[in-house]
Amino acid sequence: MQSDLPPEHAEPKVASPFADAEVAVPQHRKGSKTILLWAGAVVVILAIGVVGGIFLTRYLNDPYRTLESFPVAKFLENYQSLAGSRFKAELRVEADLIWKENTGRLMLFSTSDDSRPIAVMVPAVVAKDIYFTKGQTYMAELEVKEGGLIYANSCRKN
C-alpha cells in the first residue's frame, strides 16, 4: 500500500551513524564464572560440614557428657547421700598420698568448682598409664563407694 501523501509530507527516514559499526564489547562468558562460584560454594559447605561433624562426633563420644558434676560441698556435708552415685569432675592434682601394687594410688585432688581437697582412689588399671604430677588437671568419672571412699573409674588428662 502506497501513501497518497506528496513526498514533502512523508515521514523522514532516520539513519543511525552506527549502522555499519561492528560490536566493540566482547561477549560475556557466563559459564566459567558460574562454575567457579558454585565450586567455591560447594567447598565452603563441605568445610563447614567437616568441621561441624568433628565437633559433633567429639561431643557425642564424650563419656562424661551425661554425668553431673561432683558436688564437693554436698559430699563433705554427708557422703552417705551420694553413695553409689557416679559423677564427672575436673580434678587438679594436689598430692600423691600412697601407691599399693595391684590396688592403685590414693591421690589428693581439688576440683575446678571447689578448692577443698578430696581423697580419690585411682585403681591400678586406671593409674597404670598415667603419671600424675602436682598441678596437672584431669577429667575423671568418680564414684562414691562404701565408707565414702571416692573411686576414679576412668581418667584422662586435659
N, CA, C and O atoms as a GROMACS GRO file, in nm:
protein
  632
    1MET      N    1   0.081  -0.116   0.000
    1MET     CA    2   0.000   0.000   0.000
    1MET      C    3   0.087   0.123   0.000
    1MET      O    4   0.175   0.142   0.084
    2GLN      N    5   0.059   0.204  -0.094
    2GLN     CA    6   0.138   0.325  -0.108
    2GLN      C    7   0.066   0.441  -0.043
    2GLN      O    8  -0.057   0.446  -0.039
    3SER      N    9   0.144   0.534   0.008
    3SER     CA   10   0.087   0.651   0.072
    3SER      C   11   0.044   0.750  -0.034
    3SER      O   12   0.112   0.765  -0.136
    4ASP      N   13  -0.068   0.817  -0.012
    4ASP     CA   14  -0.120   0.915  -0.106
    4ASP      C   15  -0.065   1.053  -0.077
    4ASP      O   16  -0.101   1.149  -0.146
    5LEU      N   17   0.021   1.065   0.022
    5LEU     CA   18   0.076   1.196   0.056
    5LEU      C   19   0.190   1.231  -0.039
    5LEU      O   20   0.264   1.144  -0.085
    6PRO      N   21   0.201   1.360  -0.066
    6PRO     CA   22   0.313   1.400  -0.150
    6PRO      C   23   0.446   1.380  -0.076
    6PRO      O   24   0.445   1.378   0.048
    7PRO      N   25   0.558   1.367  -0.143
    7PRO     CA   26   0.687   1.339  -0.081
    7PRO      C   27   0.729   1.441   0.022
    7PRO      O   28   0.804   1.406   0.113
    8GLU      N   29   0.686   1.564   0.012
    8GLU     CA   30   0.728   1.662   0.112
    8GLU      C   31   0.659   1.640   0.245
    8GLU      O   32   0.709   1.686   0.348
    9HIS      N   33   0.544   1.569   0.247
    9HIS     CA   34   0.472   1.541   0.372
    9HIS      C   35   0.502   1.401   0.426
    9HIS      O   36   0.448   1.365   0.531
   10ALA      N   37   0.582   1.323   0.361
   10ALA     CA   38   0.615   1.187   0.407
   10ALA      C   39   0.710   1.196   0.527
   10ALA      O   40   0.784   1.293   0.542
   11GLU      N   41   0.707   1.094   0.610
   11GLU     CA   42   0.793   1.093   0.728
   11GLU      C   43   0.938   1.080   0.685
   11GLU      O   44   0.970   0.999   0.597
   12PRO      N   45   1.026   1.157   0.746
   12PRO     CA   46   1.166   1.149   0.706
   12PRO      C   47   1.228   1.020   0.760
   12PRO      O   48   1.192   0.976   0.869
   13LYS      N   49   1.319   0.962   0.686
   13LYS     CA   50   1.390   0.842   0.730
   13LYS      C   51   1.510   0.884   0.812
   13LYS      O   52   1.584   0.975   0.775
   14VAL      N   53   1.528   0.813   0.926
   14VAL     CA   54   1.641   0.842   1.013
   14VAL      C   55   1.741   0.730   0.998
   14VAL      O   56   1.706   0.613   1.010
   15ALA      N   57   1.866   0.764   0.970
   15ALA     CA   58   1.970   0.664   0.955
   15ALA      C   59   2.065   0.676   1.074
   15ALA      O   60   2.106   0.786   1.110
   16SER      N   61   2.099   0.566   1.136
   16SER     CA   62   2.189   0.562   1.252
   16SER      C   63   2.332   0.577   1.205
   16SER      O   64   2.371   0.514   1.107
   17PRO      N   65   2.411   0.659   1.274
   17PRO     CA   66   2.551   0.671   1.237
   17PRO      C   67   2.631   0.546   1.272
   17PRO      O   68   2.744   0.529   1.226
   18PHE      N   69   2.573   0.456   1.353
   18PHE     CA   70   2.642   0.335   1.395
   18PHE      C   71   2.593   0.211   1.321
   18PHE      O   72   2.627   0.099   1.359
   19ALA      N   73   2.515   0.230   1.218
   19ALA     CA   74   2.455   0.117   1.147
   19ALA      C   75   2.561   0.025   1.087
   19ALA      O   76   2.539  -0.095   1.080
   20ASP      N   77   2.674   0.078   1.045
   20ASP     CA   78   2.777  -0.004   0.982
   20ASP      C   79   2.888  -0.045   1.080
   20ASP      O   80   2.982  -0.114   1.040
   21ALA      N   81   2.879  -0.003   1.208
   21ALA     CA   82   2.986  -0.033   1.305
   21ALA      C   83   2.974  -0.176   1.355
   21ALA      O   84   2.865  -0.232   1.365
   22GLU      N   85   3.092  -0.235   1.386
   22GLU     CA   86   3.094  -0.369   1.445
   22GLU      C   87   3.084  -0.357   1.597
   22GLU      O   88   3.109  -0.250   1.653
   23VAL      N   89   3.045  -0.467   1.663
   23VAL     CA   90   3.032  -0.467   1.809
   23VAL      C   91   3.170  -0.454   1.872
   23VAL      O   92   3.262  -0.527   1.837
   24ALA      N   93   3.183  -0.356   1.966
   24ALA     CA   94   3.312  -0.332   2.030
   24ALA      C   95   3.322  -0.400   2.166
   24ALA      O   96   3.433  -0.418   2.217
   25VAL      N   97   3.211  -0.439   2.227
   25VAL     CA   98   3.212  -0.503   2.359
   25VAL      C   99   3.224  -0.654   2.340
   25VAL      O  100   3.144  -0.713   2.267
   26PRO      N  101   3.322  -0.716   2.405
   26PRO     CA  102   3.336  -0.861   2.389
   26PRO      C  103   3.218  -0.933   2.456
   26PRO      O  104   3.160  -0.884   2.553
   27GLN      N  105   3.184  -1.046   2.403
   27GLN     CA  106   3.074  -1.121   2.458
   27GLN      C  107   3.111  -1.175   2.596
   27GLN      O  108   3.224  -1.220   2.617
   28HIS      N  109   3.016  -1.171   2.689
   28HIS     CA  110   3.038  -1.216   2.826
   28HIS      C  111   3.019  -1.367   2.834
   28HIS      O  112   2.918  -1.421   2.789
   29ARG      N  113   3.120  -1.436   2.893
   29ARG     CA  114   3.110  -1.581   2.908
   29ARG      C  115   3.054  -1.609   3.048
   29ARG      O  116   3.128  -1.598   3.146
   30LYS      N  117   2.929  -1.643   3.060
   30LYS     CA  118   2.863  -1.668   3.187
   30LYS      C  119   2.908  -1.800   3.248
   30LYS      O  120   2.918  -1.811   3.370
   31GLY      N  121   2.933  -1.896   3.170
   31GLY     CA  122   2.960  -2.032   3.216
   31GLY      C  123   3.077  -2.044   3.313
   31GLY      O  124   3.062  -2.110   3.416
   32SER      N  125   3.192  -1.984   3.285
   32SER     CA  126   3.311  -2.004   3.367
   32SER      C  127   3.296  -1.939   3.505
   32SER      O  128   3.339  -1.997   3.605
   33LYS      N  129   3.237  -1.821   3.513
   33LYS     CA  130   3.220  -1.755   3.643
   33LYS      C  131   3.116  -1.829   3.727
   33LYS      O  132   3.131  -1.840   3.849
   34THR      N  133   3.013  -1.879   3.667
   34THR     CA  134   2.910  -1.952   3.740
   34THR      C  135   2.966  -2.081   3.797
   34THR      O  136   2.937  -2.117   3.910
   35ILE      N  137   3.045  -2.150   3.718
   35ILE     CA  138   3.105  -2.275   3.764
   35ILE      C  139   3.199  -2.248   3.882
   35ILE      O  140   3.198  -2.322   3.980
   36LEU      N  141   3.280  -2.142   3.872
   36LEU     CA  142   3.370  -2.108   3.981
   36LEU      C  143   3.293  -2.071   4.108
   36LEU      O  144   3.332  -2.109   4.219
   37LEU      N  145   3.185  -1.998   4.093
   37LEU     CA  146   3.103  -1.958   4.207
   37LEU      C  147   3.042  -2.081   4.275
   37LEU      O  148   3.045  -2.091   4.398
   38TRP      N  149   2.988  -2.173   4.197
   38TRP     CA  150   2.929  -2.295   4.253
   38TRP      C  151   3.036  -2.384   4.317
   38TRP      O  152   3.013  -2.442   4.423
   39ALA      N  153   3.151  -2.394   4.254
   39ALA     CA  154   3.259  -2.475   4.311
   39ALA      C  155   3.305  -2.418   4.445
   39ALA      O  156   3.329  -2.492   4.539
   40GLY      N  157   3.317  -2.287   4.453
   40GLY     CA  158   3.355  -2.222   4.579
   40GLY      C  159   3.250  -2.245   4.687
   40GLY      O  160   3.285  -2.272   4.802
   41ALA      N  161   3.124  -2.235   4.651
   41ALA     CA  162   3.016  -2.258   4.748
   41ALA      C  163   3.018  -2.402   4.798
   41ALA      O  164   2.999  -2.426   4.917
   42VAL      N  165   3.042  -2.497   4.710
   42VAL     CA  166   3.048  -2.638   4.749
   42VAL      C  167   3.165  -2.662   4.844
   42VAL      O  168   3.150  -2.735   4.942
   43VAL      N  169   3.280  -2.603   4.816
   43VAL     CA  170   3.397  -2.619   4.903
   43VAL      C  171   3.368  -2.561   5.041
   43VAL      O  172   3.402  -2.624   5.142
   44VAL      N  173   3.307  -2.444   5.049
   44VAL     CA  174   3.275  -2.383   5.178
   44VAL      C  175   3.175  -2.470   5.255
   44VAL      O  176   3.193  -2.491   5.375
   45ILE      N  177   3.073  -2.519   5.189
   45ILE     CA  178   2.973  -2.604   5.254
   45ILE      C  179   3.036  -2.733   5.305
   45ILE      O  180   3.006  -2.777   5.416
   46LEU      N  181   3.123  -2.795   5.225
   46LEU     CA  182   3.192  -2.916   5.269
   46LEU      C  183   3.282  -2.890   5.389
   46LEU      O  184   3.286  -2.971   5.482
   47ALA      N  185   3.353  -2.778   5.389
   47ALA     CA  186   3.440  -2.745   5.502
   47ALA      C  187   3.359  -2.726   5.629
   47ALA      O  188   3.397  -2.774   5.736
   48ILE      N  189   3.247  -2.656   5.619
   48ILE     CA  190   3.160  -2.636   5.736
   48ILE      C  191   3.106  -2.770   5.784
   48ILE      O  192   3.100  -2.794   5.904
   49GLY      N  193   3.068  -2.857   5.692
   49GLY     CA  194   3.018  -2.989   5.728
   49GLY      C  195   3.122  -3.075   5.798
   49GLY      O  196   3.091  -3.144   5.895
   50VAL      N  197   3.245  -3.071   5.750
   50VAL     CA  198   3.353  -3.150   5.811
   50VAL      C  199   3.383  -3.099   5.952
   50VAL      O  200   3.392  -3.178   6.046
   51VAL      N  201   3.398  -2.969   5.967
   51VAL     CA  202   3.427  -2.911   6.100
   51VAL      C  203   3.311  -2.940   6.195
   51VAL      O  204   3.334  -2.980   6.309
   52GLY      N  205   3.188  -2.919   6.150
   52GLY     CA  206   3.072  -2.949   6.233
   52GLY      C  207   3.064  -3.095   6.270
   52GLY      O  208   3.028  -3.129   6.383
   53GLY      N  209   3.096  -3.183   6.178
   53GLY     CA  210   3.095  -3.326   6.204
   53GLY      C  211   3.198  -3.366   6.308
   53GLY      O  212   3.171  -3.452   6.392
   54ILE      N  213   3.315  -3.306   6.303
   54ILE     CA  214   3.420  -3.335   6.401
   54ILE      C  215   3.375  -3.295   6.540
   54ILE      O  216   3.389  -3.372   6.635
   55PHE      N  217   3.320  -3.173   6.554
   55PHE     CA  218   3.275  -3.127   6.685
   55PHE      C  219   3.158  -3.211   6.736
   55PHE      O  220   3.153  -3.243   6.854
   56LEU      N  221   3.066  -3.247   6.650
   56LEU     CA  222   2.952  -3.329   6.690
   56LEU      C  223   2.998  -3.468   6.734
   56LEU      O  224   2.948  -3.521   6.833
   57THR      N  225   3.090  -3.527   6.661
   57THR     CA  226   3.142  -3.659   6.698
   57THR      C  227   3.213  -3.654   6.832
   57THR      O  228   3.194  -3.743   6.915
   58ARG      N  229   3.295  -3.553   6.854
   58ARG     CA  230   3.364  -3.540   6.984
   58ARG      C  231   3.264  -3.523   7.097
   58ARG      O  232   3.281  -3.582   7.204
   59TYR      N  233   3.162  -3.444   7.074
   59TYR     CA  234   3.061  -3.420   7.177
   59TYR      C  235   2.985  -3.549   7.209
   59TYR      O  236   2.966  -3.582   7.326
   60LEU      N  237   2.941  -3.620   7.107
   60LEU     CA  238   2.862  -3.741   7.128
   60LEU      C  239   2.945  -3.857   7.185
   60LEU      O  240   2.890  -3.944   7.252
   61ASN      N  241   3.075  -3.860   7.158
   61ASN     CA  242   3.161  -3.966   7.208
   61ASN      C  243   3.222  -3.936   7.344
   61ASN      O  244   3.301  -4.016   7.395
   62ASP      N  245   3.189  -3.823   7.404
   62ASP     CA  246   3.242  -3.787   7.536
   62ASP      C  247   3.174  -3.872   7.643
   62ASP      O  248   3.054  -3.855   7.665
   63PRO      N  249   3.246  -3.962   7.709
   63PRO     CA  250   3.183  -4.050   7.808
   63PRO      C  251   3.135  -3.975   7.933
   63PRO      O  252   3.054  -4.029   8.008
   64TYR      N  253   3.182  -3.854   7.955
   64TYR     CA  254   3.145  -3.777   8.074
   64TYR      C  255   3.026  -3.683   8.048
   64TYR      O  256   2.979  -3.615   8.139
   65ARG      N  257   2.980  -3.679   7.925
   65ARG     CA  258   2.879  -3.583   7.882
   65ARG      C  259   2.750  -3.590   7.963
   65ARG      O  260   2.692  -3.486   7.994
   66THR      N  261   2.704  -3.709   8.000
   66THR     CA  262   2.575  -3.724   8.066
   66THR      C  263   2.583  -3.723   8.218
   66THR      O  264   2.480  -3.727   8.285
   67LEU      N  265   2.703  -3.718   8.273
   67LEU     CA  266   2.720  -3.720   8.419
   67LEU      C  267   2.712  -3.579   8.477
   67LEU      O  268   2.752  -3.482   8.414
   68GLU      N  269   2.660  -3.570   8.598
   68GLU     CA  270   2.657  -3.443   8.671
   68GLU      C  271   2.794  -3.416   8.731
   68GLU      O  272   2.872  -3.508   8.753
   69SER      N  273   2.822  -3.290   8.757
   69SER     CA  274   2.949  -3.254   8.821
   69SER      C  275   2.949  -3.299   8.966
   69SER      O  276   2.845  -3.300   9.032
   70PHE      N  277   3.068  -3.337   9.013
   70PHE     CA  278   3.082  -3.385   9.150
   70PHE      C  279   3.055  -3.272   9.249
   70PHE      O  280   3.122  -3.168   9.243
   71PRO      N  281   2.957  -3.290   9.341
   71PRO     CA  282   2.924  -3.184   9.438
   71PRO      C  283   3.012  -3.196   9.564
   71PRO      O  284   2.975  -3.266   9.659
   72VAL      N  285   3.124  -3.129   9.567
   72VAL     CA  286   3.219  -3.139   9.678
   72VAL      C  287   3.154  -3.099   9.809
   72VAL      O  288   3.169  -3.169   9.909
   73ALA      N  289   3.082  -2.987   9.810
   73ALA     CA  290   3.020  -2.938   9.934
   73ALA      C  291   2.921  -3.041   9.989
   73ALA      O  292   2.919  -3.067  10.110
   74LYS      N  293   2.840  -3.098   9.904
   74LYS     CA  294   2.742  -3.199   9.947
   74LYS      C  295   2.813  -3.324   9.998
   74LYS      O  296   2.770  -3.385  10.096
   75PHE      N  297   2.921  -3.363   9.932
   75PHE     CA  298   2.999  -3.479   9.975
   75PHE      C  299   3.058  -3.457  10.113
   75PHE      O  300   3.051  -3.545  10.198
   76LEU      N  301   3.115  -3.340  10.137
   76LEU     CA  302   3.177  -3.310  10.266
   76LEU      C  303   3.073  -3.298  10.377
   76LEU      O  304   3.104  -3.325  10.494
   77GLU      N  305   2.952  -3.257  10.344
   77GLU     CA  306   2.844  -3.249  10.443
   77GLU      C  307   2.795  -3.388  10.482
   77GLU      O  308   2.784  -3.420  10.600
   78ASN      N  309   2.766  -3.471  10.381
   78ASN     CA  310   2.708  -3.603  10.406
   78ASN      C  311   2.738  -3.693  10.288
   78ASN      O  312   2.663  -3.697  10.191
   79TYR      N  313   2.847  -3.766  10.295
   79TYR     CA  314   2.889  -3.853  10.184
   79TYR      C  315   2.789  -3.965  10.159
   79TYR      O  316   2.779  -4.014  10.047
   80GLN      N  317   2.715  -4.007  10.263
   80GLN     CA  318   2.622  -4.120  10.251
   80GLN      C  319   2.510  -4.090  10.151
   80GLN      O  320   2.457  -4.183  10.089
   81SER      N  321   2.474  -3.965  10.136
   81SER     CA  322   2.367  -3.932  10.040
   81SER      C  323   2.414  -3.949   9.895
   81SER      O  324   2.331  -3.954   9.804
   82LEU      N  325   2.544  -3.958   9.874
   82LEU     CA  326   2.600  -3.974   9.740
   82LEU      C  327   2.649  -4.116   9.712
   82LEU      O  328   2.696  -4.144   9.602
   83ALA      N  329   2.640  -4.204   9.811
   83ALA     CA  330   2.693  -4.339   9.797
   83ALA      C  331   2.631  -4.410   9.677
   83ALA      O  332   2.509  -4.410   9.660
   84GLY      N  333   2.717  -4.471   9.594
   84GLY     CA  334   2.673  -4.544   9.476
   84GLY      C  335   2.652  -4.456   9.353
   84GLY      O  336   2.623  -4.508   9.245
   85SER      N  337   2.665  -4.327   9.366
   85SER     CA  338   2.643  -4.235   9.254
   85SER      C  339   2.771  -4.211   9.177
   85SER      O  340   2.881  -4.217   9.231
   86ARG      N  341   2.754  -4.184   9.049
   86ARG     CA  342   2.868  -4.154   8.961
   86ARG      C  343   2.859  -4.008   8.916
   86ARG      O  344   2.751  -3.956   8.892
   87PHE      N  345   2.975  -3.944   8.906
   87PHE     CA  346   2.983  -3.803   8.868
   87PHE      C  347   3.102  -3.781   8.777
   87PHE      O  348   3.188  -3.868   8.762
   88LYS      N  349   3.106  -3.664   8.716
   88LYS     CA  350   3.226  -3.622   8.644
   88LYS      C  351   3.289  -3.509   8.724
   88LYS      O  352   3.221  -3.438   8.797
   89ALA      N  353   3.420  -3.494   8.709
   89ALA     CA  354   3.490  -3.387   8.778
   89ALA      C  355   3.617  -3.352   8.704
   89ALA      O  356   3.686  -3.439   8.651
   90GLU      N  357   3.646  -3.224   8.702
   90GLU     CA  358   3.776  -3.179   8.653
   90GLU      C  359   3.865  -3.167   8.775
   90GLU      O  360   3.846  -3.080   8.860
   91LEU      N  361   3.961  -3.256   8.784
   91LEU     CA  362   4.045  -3.268   8.903
   91LEU      C  363   4.182  -3.207   8.881
   91LEU      O  364   4.240  -3.217   8.773
   92ARG      N  365   4.232  -3.143   8.986
   92ARG     CA  366   4.367  -3.088   8.986
   92ARG      C  367   4.447  -3.164   9.090
   92ARG      O  368   4.405  -3.174   9.205
   93VAL      N  369   4.563  -3.217   9.052
   93VAL     CA  370   4.646  -3.295   9.143
   93VAL      C  371   4.704  -3.204   9.250
   93VAL      O  372   4.769  -3.104   9.221
   94GLU      N  373   4.678  -3.242   9.377
   94GLU     CA  374   4.735  -3.169   9.490
   94GLU      C  375   4.849  -3.249   9.554
   94GLU      O  376   4.952  -3.192   9.591
   95ALA      N  377   4.829  -3.382   9.566
   95ALA     CA  378   4.934  -3.465   9.627
   95ALA      C  379   4.911  -3.611   9.594
   95ALA      O  380   4.798  -3.655   9.571
   96ASP      N  381   5.020  -3.686   9.593
   96ASP     CA  382   5.016  -3.831   9.577
   96ASP      C  383   5.039  -3.888   9.716
   96ASP      O  384   5.148  -3.874   9.772
   97LEU      N  385   4.937  -3.954   9.774
   97LEU     CA  386   4.947  -4.000   9.912
   97LEU      C  387   5.016  -4.135   9.925
   97LEU      O  388   5.109  -4.150  10.004
   98ILE      N  389   4.970  -4.235   9.848
   98ILE     CA  390   5.028  -4.368   9.861
   98ILE      C  391   4.999  -4.450   9.736
   98ILE      O  392   4.900  -4.428   9.666
   99TRP      N  393   5.089  -4.545   9.710
   99TRP     CA  394   5.073  -4.638   9.598
   99TRP      C  395   5.084  -4.778   9.652
   99TRP      O  396   5.176  -4.809   9.729
  100LYS      N  397   4.990  -4.864   9.612
  100LYS     CA  398   4.997  -5.004   9.651
  100LYS      C  399   4.974  -5.087   9.526
  100LYS      O  400   4.872  -5.075   9.459
  101GLU      N  401   5.072  -5.172   9.496
  101GLU     CA  402   5.065  -5.253   9.374
  101GLU      C  403   4.938  -5.338   9.374
  101GLU      O  404   4.896  -5.390   9.477
  102ASN      N  405   4.879  -5.352   9.258
  102ASN     CA  406   4.755  -5.426   9.234
  102ASN      C  407   4.632  -5.363   9.301
  102ASN      O  408   4.521  -5.413   9.283
  103THR      N  409   4.649  -5.256   9.375
  103THR     CA  410   4.535  -5.187   9.436
  103THR      C  411   4.516  -5.052   9.370
  103THR      O  412   4.406  -5.019   9.326
  104GLY      N  413   4.621  -4.973   9.364
  104GLY     CA  414   4.613  -4.844   9.298
  104GLY      C  415   4.684  -4.734   9.375
  104GLY      O  416   4.770  -4.760   9.458
  105ARG      N  417   4.645  -4.613   9.345
  105ARG     CA  418   4.710  -4.494   9.401
  105ARG      C  419   4.605  -4.408   9.470
  105ARG      O  420   4.501  -4.377   9.412
  106LEU      N  421   4.633  -4.370   9.594
  106LEU     CA  422   4.546  -4.279   9.668
  106LEU      C  423   4.600  -4.139   9.646
  106LEU      O  424   4.714  -4.108   9.681
  107MET      N  425   4.516  -4.053   9.586
  107MET     CA  426   4.558  -3.919   9.547
  107MET      C  427   4.472  -3.814   9.618
  107MET      O  428   4.359  -3.840   9.658
  108LEU      N  429   4.529  -3.698   9.631
  108LEU     CA  430   4.457  -3.583   9.684
  108LEU      C  431   4.435  -3.487   9.568
  108LEU      O  432   4.531  -3.442   9.505
  109PHE      N  433   4.308  -3.456   9.540
  109PHE     CA  434   4.272  -3.368   9.429
  109PHE      C  435   4.187  -3.253   9.480
  109PHE      O  436   4.126  -3.261   9.587
  110SER      N  437   4.183  -3.146   9.403
  110SER     CA  438   4.082  -3.042   9.420
  110SER      C  439   4.007  -3.035   9.288
  110SER      O  440   4.060  -3.074   9.184
  111THR      N  441   3.885  -2.985   9.292
  111THR     CA  442   3.807  -2.976   9.168
  111THR      C  443   3.810  -2.834   9.115
  111THR      O  444   3.852  -2.741   9.185
  112SER      N  445   3.766  -2.818   8.993
  112SER     CA  446   3.762  -2.684   8.933
  112SER      C  447   3.655  -2.597   9.000
  112SER      O  448   3.662  -2.475   8.994
  113ASP      N  449   3.556  -2.662   9.064
  113ASP     CA  450   3.447  -2.588   9.129
  113ASP      C  451   3.476  -2.554   9.275
  113ASP      O  452   3.420  -2.459   9.329
  114ASP      N  453   3.562  -2.633   9.340
  114ASP     CA  454   3.585  -2.619   9.484
  114ASP      C  455   3.731  -2.650   9.513
  114ASP      O  456   3.782  -2.754   9.470
  115SER      N  457   3.800  -2.564   9.583
  115SER     CA  458   3.944  -2.582   9.608
  115SER      C  459   3.973  -2.673   9.726
  115SER      O  460   4.089  -2.707   9.749
  116ARG      N  461   3.871  -2.715   9.801
  116ARG     CA  462   3.894  -2.805   9.914
  116ARG      C  463   3.938  -2.942   9.862
  116ARG      O  464   3.879  -2.995   9.768
  117PRO      N  465   4.043  -2.999   9.922
  117PRO     CA  466   4.095  -3.126   9.872
  117PRO      C  467   4.003  -3.245   9.905
  117PRO      O  468   3.938  -3.248  10.010
  118ILE      N  469   4.000  -3.341   9.813
  118ILE     CA  470   3.928  -3.466   9.834
  118ILE      C  471   4.023  -3.581   9.802
  118ILE      O  472   4.104  -3.572   9.710
  119ALA      N  473   4.011  -3.690   9.878
  119ALA     CA  474   4.094  -3.808   9.854
  119ALA      C  475   4.022  -3.897   9.752
  119ALA      O  476   3.904  -3.926   9.767
  120VAL      N  477   4.096  -3.939   9.649
  120VAL     CA  478   4.039  -4.023   9.544
  120VAL      C  479   4.130  -4.143   9.523
  120VAL      O  480   4.252  -4.130   9.509
  121MET      N  481   4.068  -4.261   9.521
  121MET     CA  482   4.140  -4.385   9.493
  121MET      C  483   4.140  -4.406   9.342
  121MET      O  484   4.034  -4.419   9.281
  122VAL      N  485   4.258  -4.409   9.283
  122VAL     CA  486   4.272  -4.435   9.140
  122VAL      C  487   4.318  -4.580   9.126
  122VAL      O  488   4.434  -4.610   9.153
  123PRO      N  489   4.227  -4.671   9.084
  123PRO     CA  490   4.264  -4.812   9.076
  123PRO      C  491   4.384  -4.834   8.984
  123PRO      O  492   4.412  -4.754   8.895
  124ALA      N  493   4.453  -4.946   9.008
  124ALA     CA  494   4.575  -4.977   8.933
  124ALA      C  495   4.550  -4.983   8.783
  124ALA      O  496   4.635  -4.940   8.705
  125VAL      N  497   4.434  -5.036   8.740
  125VAL     CA  498   4.406  -5.046   8.596
  125VAL      C  499   4.389  -4.908   8.532
  125VAL      O  500   4.418  -4.890   8.413
  126VAL      N  501   4.343  -4.811   8.610
  126VAL     CA  502   4.327  -4.674   8.558
  126VAL      C  503   4.460  -4.599   8.566
  126VAL      O  504   4.495  -4.524   8.474
  127ALA      N  505   4.534  -4.618   8.675
  127ALA     CA  506   4.657  -4.542   8.701
  127ALA      C  507   4.779  -4.595   8.628
  127ALA      O  508   4.883  -4.529   8.627
  128LYS      N  509   4.771  -4.713   8.568
  128LYS     CA  510   4.892  -4.776   8.512
  128LYS      C  511   4.957  -4.694   8.400
  128LYS      O  512   5.079  -4.698   8.387
  129ASP      N  513   4.880  -4.622   8.321
  129ASP     CA  514   4.937  -4.547   8.208
  129ASP      C  515   4.943  -4.396   8.234
  129ASP      O  516   4.973  -4.319   8.143
  130ILE      N  517   4.913  -4.354   8.358
  130ILE     CA  518   4.910  -4.211   8.388
  130ILE      C  519   5.019  -4.178   8.489
  130ILE      O  520   5.036  -4.246   8.590
  131TYR      N  521   5.094  -4.072   8.460
  131TYR     CA  522   5.194  -4.022   8.552
  131TYR      C  523   5.141  -3.891   8.608
  131TYR      O  524   5.141  -3.788   8.540
  132PHE      N  525   5.094  -3.895   8.734
  132PHE     CA  526   5.035  -3.777   8.797
  132PHE      C  527   5.144  -3.683   8.848
  132PHE      O  528   5.237  -3.725   8.917
  133THR      N  529   5.131  -3.556   8.814
  133THR     CA  530   5.222  -3.453   8.860
  133THR      C  531   5.141  -3.341   8.922
  133THR      O  532   5.036  -3.304   8.870
  134LYS      N  533   5.188  -3.288   9.031
  134LYS     CA  534   5.117  -3.182   9.102
  134LYS      C  535   5.086  -3.066   9.007
  134LYS      O  536   5.173  -3.018   8.934
  135GLY      N  537   4.962  -3.021   9.012
  135GLY     CA  538   4.918  -2.909   8.930
  135GLY      C  539   4.851  -2.949   8.799
  135GLY      O  540   4.781  -2.867   8.739
  136GLN      N  541   4.872  -3.072   8.754
  136GLN     CA  542   4.807  -3.116   8.630
  136GLN      C  543   4.658  -3.134   8.653
  136GLN      O  544   4.613  -3.160   8.765
  137THR      N  545   4.580  -3.119   8.544
  137THR     CA  546   4.435  -3.137   8.555
  137THR      C  547   4.391  -3.257   8.473
  137THR      O  548   4.447  -3.287   8.367
  138TYR      N  549   4.291  -3.325   8.524
  138TYR     CA  550   4.236  -3.446   8.462
  138TYR      C  551   4.084  -3.439   8.466
  138TYR      O  552   4.026  -3.381   8.557
  139MET      N  553   4.022  -3.498   8.368
  139MET     CA  554   3.877  -3.519   8.369
  139MET      C  555   3.857  -3.664   8.412
  139MET      O  556   3.921  -3.754   8.359
  140ALA      N  557   3.767  -3.685   8.509
  140ALA     CA  558   3.750  -3.820   8.563
  140ALA      C  559   3.603  -3.850   8.590
  140ALA      O  560   3.522  -3.761   8.613
  141GLU      N  561   3.574  -3.979   8.584
  141GLU     CA  562   3.444  -4.029   8.628
  141GLU      C  563   3.465  -4.079   8.771
  141GLU      O  564   3.543  -4.171   8.794
  142LEU      N  565   3.394  -4.019   8.864
  142LEU     CA  566   3.409  -4.054   9.005
  142LEU      C  567   3.287  -4.130   9.053
  142LEU      O  568   3.175  -4.105   9.008
  143GLU      N  569   3.310  -4.224   9.145
  143GLU     CA  570   3.201  -4.298   9.208
  143GLU      C  571   3.224  -4.299   9.358
  143GLU      O  572   3.334  -4.330   9.404
  144VAL      N  573   3.121  -4.265   9.434
  144VAL     CA  574   3.130  -4.268   9.579
  144VAL      C  575   3.092  -4.409   9.623
  144VAL      O  576   2.980  -4.454   9.599
  145LYS      N  577   3.186  -4.477   9.688
  145LYS     CA  578   3.163  -4.616   9.730
  145LYS      C  579   3.144  -4.622   9.882
  145LYS      O  580   3.144  -4.520   9.951
  146GLU      N  581   3.127  -4.742   9.930
  146GLU     CA  582   3.101  -4.767  10.072
  146GLU      C  583   3.206  -4.700  10.159
  146GLU      O  584   3.326  -4.705  10.130
  147GLY      N  585   3.162  -4.638  10.266
  147GLY     CA  586   3.252  -4.570  10.358
  147GLY      C  587   3.291  -4.431  10.311
  147GLY      O  588   3.369  -4.364  10.378
  148GLY      N  589   3.239  -4.387  10.197
  148GLY     CA  590   3.268  -4.254  10.147
  148GLY      C  591   3.395  -4.243  10.065
  148GLY      O  592   3.438  -4.133  10.032
  149LEU      N  593   3.457  -4.356  10.033
  149LEU     CA  594   3.578  -4.352   9.951
  149LEU      C  595   3.539  -4.324   9.806
  149LEU      O  596   3.450  -4.389   9.750
  150ILE      N  597   3.606  -4.229   9.747
  150ILE     CA  598   3.578  -4.191   9.608
  150ILE      C  599   3.674  -4.267   9.518
  150ILE      O  600   3.796  -4.265   9.538
  151TYR      N  601   3.619  -4.335   9.417
  151TYR     CA  602   3.698  -4.409   9.319
  151TYR      C  603   3.692  -4.338   9.184
  151TYR      O  604   3.587  -4.287   9.145
  152ALA      N  605   3.804  -4.335   9.116
  152ALA     CA  606   3.809  -4.283   8.979
  152ALA      C  607   3.796  -4.402   8.886
  152ALA      O  608   3.890  -4.479   8.869
  153ASN      N  609   3.677  -4.418   8.824
  153ASN     CA  610   3.653  -4.530   8.733
  153ASN      C  611   3.726  -4.512   8.600
  153ASN      O  612   3.762  -4.610   8.534
  154SER      N  613   3.747  -4.388   8.560
  154SER     CA  614   3.823  -4.356   8.439
  154SER      C  615   3.882  -4.217   8.458
  154SER      O  616   3.834  -4.136   8.538
  155CYS      N  617   3.987  -4.191   8.382
  155CYS     CA  618   4.058  -4.065   8.398
  155CYS      C  619   4.133  -4.033   8.269
  155CYS      O  620   4.195  -4.120   8.209
  156ARG      N  621   4.127  -3.907   8.228
  156ARG     CA  622   4.205  -3.865   8.111
  156ARG      C  623   4.262  -3.726   8.136
  156ARG      O  624   4.199  -3.642   8.201
  157LYS      N  625   4.380  -3.704   8.085
  157LYS     CA  626   4.448  -3.574   8.104
  157LYS      C  627   4.382  -3.469   8.018
  157LYS      O  628   4.350  -3.494   7.901
  158ASN      N  629   4.362  -3.351   8.075
  158ASN     CA  630   4.306  -3.238   8.000
  158ASN      C  631   4.411  -3.173   7.914
  158ASN      O  632   4.382  -3.077   7.843
   0.00000   0.00000   0.00000
